[in-house]
Amino acid sequence: MKLKIYQIDAFSDHVFGGNPAAVCLLDEWLATDLMQKIAEENNLAETAFIVQKNSTFELRWFTPETEVDLCGHATLASAYVIYNYHGYTENTIRFYSPRSGELLVTQSTSGLMTMDFPTDELVALQGNTEINKAIGLTPRRTLKGKTDYLLIYNSQEEIEEITPNFHLLDQLDCRGVIVSAPGKRVDFVSRFFSPQCGIPEDPVTGSAHTTMIPYWSKVLDKTKMTAKQLSKRGGDLQCEYLGERVKISGKAVPYLIGEISI
């Protein structure tokens, strides 16, 4: 069997920036263990698999180690592939995730794509010694979303200087840990660590912004915000808080189009 595969750099307007994701358009679903093996072989933060069902595109995401509930950058990459290589002419793409429900993506004339995702629910926690030890820097606030911890710090410099202990991070009861603070040239900055999913530090994490957007919207008293993820590759996002939903916008560029044999 041969499958077309695309590798797209999401949340970037240039190659080698943002977060790379693989995208496979399928005629029908493959076995879950086979999709997991493909994701492991790709060895990228995420591989997205898509099956079109009438006017909806069913979507699933896999890291090299596990299937995940939600992935922003691979959804953005998937939308880029559908808009540019699938002959799709409508303005809005309707995705459906078995784990996260309906996800919408629209595209502007400038090539900016906007994802419409459900807002994460946050719970404030007391300081967690295990998390603090793993990150190596005590936060100002600790919160927990559906799958991730969110640690709030005072400055962008603190976020840039964090050097986590990945062995300790791997033992935490979560998908990953988000660290965030006010930005110098954007409203807020972040980094995301997820060794549990085989991703020590993710370059740009769209799904983590469903957790950060409601927090920073309240703190900054703004519904529209700019954000930057401070990984080595870096990524730029435009964010909007809509209550039960959030909008996350960014660009994407193609790196590779190929064929895999299985």
N, C-alpha and C positions, 0 to 999 in steps of 0.2 A: 504494500500500500504506500502511495506517495501523497504527502500533504504539503500544501503551500504554507510557508511560514514568513511572517514579517517581523522585523525587529525595529521598534520605534522608540526614539528618545522623547519622552513626555515631559511636559512642563519646561520646555526649552525651545528657543528659536534657532538653535544651532546644534549640529552633531557633536557628540561627546559631552553634552550638557544634560541636565535634568536626570530622569530615571529611565533606563532602558527596560522595555517589556517586549516579550514575544507574543505574537497573536496568530492563532490558527483558526481559520474559518472551516467548519466541518459541515458535511451534508447531514450527518446524524451523530449522536453522541457516541464517543468511544467508551470503553470500559474505564472506570475511575482509576484503576491501578495503571492502565496504559497511559492515561493523561498525566498521572503523577510521574511516571518514568520519563516521559517527554520533558516535563518541567525540570526534572533532575538533570537530564542530559543537557538542556539549555543552560542551566546553572545561572539564570538571571533571577532577580528578586521575584518576578512574577511572570507566568505564562498564562495568557487568557485563551479560553476556548469558546467559540461562538457557534450556535446553530440557529438559523433563521426559521421562525415559525410564523407564517403569514406576515403580518406587519411588525412583529416583535422579534427581537434578537435575544435568545436565551444566552446567558453569560455565566461562566464559572472561572475562578482564578486559582492557580496553584503556585506555591513557592517550591523550591527544590525539595522541601520536606513534607509539606502538608497543603490541603485545600483550605482557603480562607473565606471568611464571611463577606469581606468587602475589600476592594482594592481600587483606589482612585486612579493611579497613574496607568494601570493596565486597562482601565475603562476608557481613559482618554486616548490611549494608543489604539484600542479597539475601534473607537469612533473615528479616529483618523483613517484607519484602514477601510472602514465601511464607506466613508465619504469619498475617499480618493481612489480606491481600487475595486469597489463592489458595485459600481454603477448606481449608487444611491443618490436620489435627487431631492428627497424631502429635506426640510430644514431641521426637523427634530428626529433623533433616533430614540426609539423606545427599547431599552434593555429590560430584561427580567432576570433577576437572580433568585434561585431557589432559597438562598439564605438571607437576602436583603430586600426582596421585593422589587418594585419598579424603580428604575433609574433612568433619567432622561438626560440627553446630551443635545445641545443646539450649537450651531456654528455661525459666526458672524462673517461678513464679507472680508474682514481682515485676516481670517483664519483662526481667530480666537475661539476656542471651544469651551462651552460652559456645561458643567455637570450639575444636575439637580439630585441631591442625595438626602436621605433622612438624617436628621440631627441626632447626635449621640446624647445620651442622658448621663449627666455628671453627678457624682456624689462626693462631697468633701470628706476627707479623712484626716485623722490625726497623723502626725509624723510617723513614718515607717522606717525603723532602723535598718532592716534588710535592704530596702530600696536605696536608702541614703548611702549605705556602705557600698552597694553595687555601683552607684553613679559616682560616688566620691565627693559629693558636694551637697550639703543640706539645703533643701528648697525653702522658699518662703511659704508655699502652699502645696498640698498634695491632694489630688483628686483622682477619682476612678471612673472611667467610662465603661462601656459594655465589654471591651476586650483589653483596654490599655490603661496604664497609669499616666497621669498628666502631672508633671512637676513644674512649678512656676518659680522663676528666678527674677532677680532685680535688673539684670543688664544683659545685653548682647555679648559683652566680653565674657561673662560667666558661662554662657552657652558655648562659646567658641573654645573655651579652655577645658571643658569637661573631658576627662579620659576615663571611661567606665571600665569596670572589671567584668568582662564578658562571661567569665565562668560563674560569677555570682548572679549576673543578670539572667543567665540561662536557667537558674533555679527558681525564679519568681513565678507566681501563679497568674500569668497574663500573656497576651500575645506580644506585647512590647511596652516600652517606656518612652514617653514623649517628654522632652525638656523644652521649655519655652520661656521667652522673656520679651519685653518691649524691644523693638528694633530701632536702629539709628536712622535708616532711610526708608523703612517700611513700618507698618503698625506693629507687627510682631514677627519674631523669628523662632526657629525651632530646630531640633534634631530628633531623630527617631532610631531607637535601638531595639532589635528583635532577634536575638540569637536563637530563641526558641523555634523560630520559623526558618532558621538557616540564613538569616540576614543580620550580621552583626550591626551594621549601620546602613539604613536605607537612604539612598540619595535624595528622593523626594516622595513623601507619603501623603497622597490625596486623602485617604481614609482618616488619617490622624487629624486632618483639618476639620472633620465633622465633630471632633472632640474639642479642638481649640477655638473654633469660630464662636460657639455660644459663650464660652468663657470670656474671650477678649471683647466680644460685642458688648457684654455687660460692663466690663471693667473700663473700656474706652468710651462707652456710650455712643457707639457707632454701629450701623448695620452693614456698611460697605468698608472693606479693609484690604490692605495689601499685606502680603506675607512672603517670607523667604525662608527656605530650608537651607541650613548652613553646612551641608555636606561638602565633600571635596568637589563634586560635580556641580552642586548648587541647583536650586530651582526656584522659579518665581510664580506666585499664585495671586489671583484676585479672588476675594472672598465676599460673600454676602450672607447675612443671617436673616432667615425668613420665619423664625419660630420653629415649627416642626420639621422644616426643611432648610438646607443650606445650599448655596450655589458656589461652586469652585471652578475657576476659569484658568486656562493656560493654553499654550501652544504646543505643537509636537512636530517632529521632523523624522523622516525615514532614514534608517541606517542600512538596512539589509532586507532584500527580498530573495527567498530561496525555496528549496524543496527538501523535505525530510523523507527518508525511506524507513518504514517500520514493517 
